[in-house]
Amino acid sequence: MSTEGRLKGKVALVTGGGSGIGLETSRLFAAEGAHVAIVDVDAGAAQAAQAQIADSGGQSVSIVADVSRDADCARMVSDTEEHFGALHVMFNNAGISHIDDGDAESTEEAIWDLTMQVNLKGVFLGCKYGIPALRRAGGGSIINTASFVALLGAATPQLAYTASKGGVLAMTRELAVIHAREEIRINALCPGPLRTELLMKYLDTEPKRQRRLVHIPMGRFGEATEIARAALYLASDESSFVTGTSFTVDGGITAAYVTPED
């Protein structure tokens, strides 16, 4: 692995870094020269990701943390700074989509609360502790994983997930405005439906999958590697004038269904 790259000299923290988008992003960031803190609630997944990066000649550390817990989020940031000396890129990516998440009538309060704790509070806590770290480093990039469902309703009901991602998008916009003059850029990455284990478990029947596919102009699910490449752009200095955006990577789904405001 070359020491040159689009993230050479940068330190990146990726939550949910042991699988899906987080794993692919951790590997890509390391390949592009970053030192990567791989954060996951699953110790084995985080360690496996670290081993993959090491096998390719990259630099990383695995950290076990539950992003819904304040103390864990404070520790994952401080451990990253202690290990690598700084933090320049914060990818608040960890999230869940519960199989029992449905419409307002069928979704239990416990499912709603769990989804909000991880998907929305987890991003808030990542920003709470990530922003001061980026400030200490002289600036940087925060990427918050939202979703295309933050922009339009999902064909298959998943109310708690959709609401949590809408909150991530709104929070990202406000934080971007607050910190724009501190050289801290904050953007929301909005993936479309992806062929990941998380979504395929939720869309557990062929009819459910076809209900999603029929709405995607490109006619296929996206790949985690495609989202990782978008995250790389937002993490790198190539996006130096980009902040407060909903960076949509969705195979054209929102272009087909979102009506421009008058």
N, C-alpha and C positions, 0 to 999 in steps of 0.2 A: 504493500500500500504506500502510495506516495505521500510525503509530508506536505505537498502542495495541495491547494484546494480552495474552494469558495468560502470555507469556514476556517481557514488556517489561522491559528492563534486564538480561536474563540473557545469558550467553554459553554456547553449546552446541557440543560437538564430536560429530560423527557419523561413525563409521567405516563403510566401505562406502557412503559417502554419494553415490556417483555413479550408483547404479542401485537398482532394486527398492525395498524398504522404506526403505533409507537415503536414496535420492533423494526419495521422497515425504515422509519425515520432515524432511529438510533444508528442503524447500520450505515445509512447514507450520510448522515452527519459525520460519523467517524471517518468514512471513506473520503469526505471532503475536508479533512484535516482538523475537525473539532475534537476536543476532549469531551466525552459524553458521560453524564450521570444518568444511568438507567434506573428509573424509579418504578417500582411495581409492588402491589400488595402480595404478589406471588413470588416468594424468594427464589424458587427454582427457575421460574421464567426469567427473572432478572439476571440470575447467574448464568443461565444458558445464553442469553443475549450477550453478556459480557464475554463469554468464552468465544462466541462467533466473531465478535469484533477483534479479540486478541488474536485469533487464528488468522485474521486478515491483516494483522499488523497495526491495528488501531488502538487507541487509548480510551479506556472507559472504567467506570466503577459502578457496581450494582448497589442499590439502596432500597431497603424494604420500607415502604410507607403506605399508610392508608390516607388518601388525600382528603377524606372527610373529617380527619382529625387535625385540629390546630397544631398540637405538639409535633405530630409527624411532619406536617408541612414546614414548620419552622426548622426542624432537624434536617430534612432533606436538602434545604437550601444551605444551611450552615455547614453540613457535611460536604456538600459540593465545593463551597468556597474553601473549606479547610483542605480538601484533597487536591484541588486544582488551582487555588489561589484567587479565583474570581468567578463570576457568572455573567455571561453576555447574552445568552439565548435561553428563554424559558418557554417550553412547549407544554402547556396545560392540556394534555390530551386524554387523560384517563376518564373513562366513562362507562356506563352500563346501560343496557336496554333489557328490561326484565320481561320474561315470557308472559307474565300476568298483567302487564301494562296494557290497558285497553281504553275504553271510553270513560266518560265521567261516571256512569252508573256502575260499571263493572270493576273499575280499578279500586283496589283496597287502599285505605289510608296509609298502611305500612309500605306499600309499593311506591306510592307517591313520595312519602318521606325519604325512603332509601334512595330513590332516583335523584331527588333534589339534593340530598346530602353529598352524593358522589359527583353528579354532573354539574351542579350549579355552585354549591358551597365549596366543592373541591377546587373549582377554577378561582373563586373568590380568594380562598386561602393561598393558592399558588401565587396570585397577584399580590396579596397582602405581604408575603415574604419575599417574593421575587423582585418586586419593584425596588425596594431598598437595596437589594443586592446589585441590580443593574445600575442603580444610581452610584453605588460605590465603585463600579467598574467603569464609570464614565458614560454609560448609556448602553443601549442594546435593543433587542427585539423580544417581545412577548407574543406568542401565538396561542390563541385559545380555540380549541376544537368545538365548533358549533355544529350546524348541520343544515342541509337544504330545507329541512322541516321547520327551521327557524324563519323561513321565508314564505312557506306555503304549507297547507295542511297535508298530512300523510294519508295515502290511500288506505292503508291499514291502520286502524286506531292504535295510538300509542301516546296517550295524552300527557302522561307525566314526562316522558322523554321529550316530546315536542315542546312542552312548556319550559322544561329545563334548558333546552337549547336556545329557545327564544330569550331566556334570561341571560345566557352567556353572550348572545349577540348584543343585547342592550347594554350590558355591563362593559363589554369591550369598547363600544363606541364612547361611552362616558369616560372611561379610564384613558382612552387614546387622546381625548381632548384635554383632560387634566394634565397629562404628562408630556404633551407634545413638545414643549420647549425645554425638556430635560434630556433630549436625545434618546428618549425611550419610546419606541414605536410599539403599538399594540393593535393586533389585527385578529379577526375571527376567521378561521378556516372553515368553510362550509362544504363538506363532502356530500356528494350524492350517494345513492345506494351502492354499497360496496360488497364484493364477494369475500367477506370476512366471516370468520367463525361466529362472531357476535351477531351479525345480521342473519346469517343462514340458520342459526338456531331459532331466531325470532320468526323468520319466514320459513317455517318448518314443513310446509307442504308446497307442492308444485303450483296449485292455484294461487296461494299467497305470493309466490315469487313472480308469477305471471302478471298479477295485479300491479306489481311494481314495474316490471319490465315494459309493460305496454305504455307507460308514461314517459319512458326515457327515450328521447329521439335517437340516441346512438344504439339503442336496442340491446344493451348489455349492462351488467353490473361493472362498476369501476374496480380497480385493483388498489390495494394498500400502497403499492410502490408508486402509483400515480399521485396519491395524496402526499406521500413523502417528498416527491419532487416539488410540489407546490409549497410545502413547509420549508424546504431548502431555500427557495426564492425569498420567502418572507423572513427567514433567518439571516440571509446574507445581506451584504451591503448593496447588492443590486436593487433592493427594494427600499433604498434610503429615503425616498419621498412618499412612502406608502404607510399610512397609519389610519386607523379607524374604519377599515374596510371590512366588508363581508366578502371574503375571497372565495368565490364559488367554483368548485370543481365537481361538476355533476352530470356530465354527458348531455347537457342541454335541457335538463328537466325544468329548471326555473325559467329559462327563456321561452319555453313552450307554454307555461301555465301562469306566469306572473304578469299581470297587466300593469303597464307603466302608470304612474300617478299622473293625473291631469295637471 
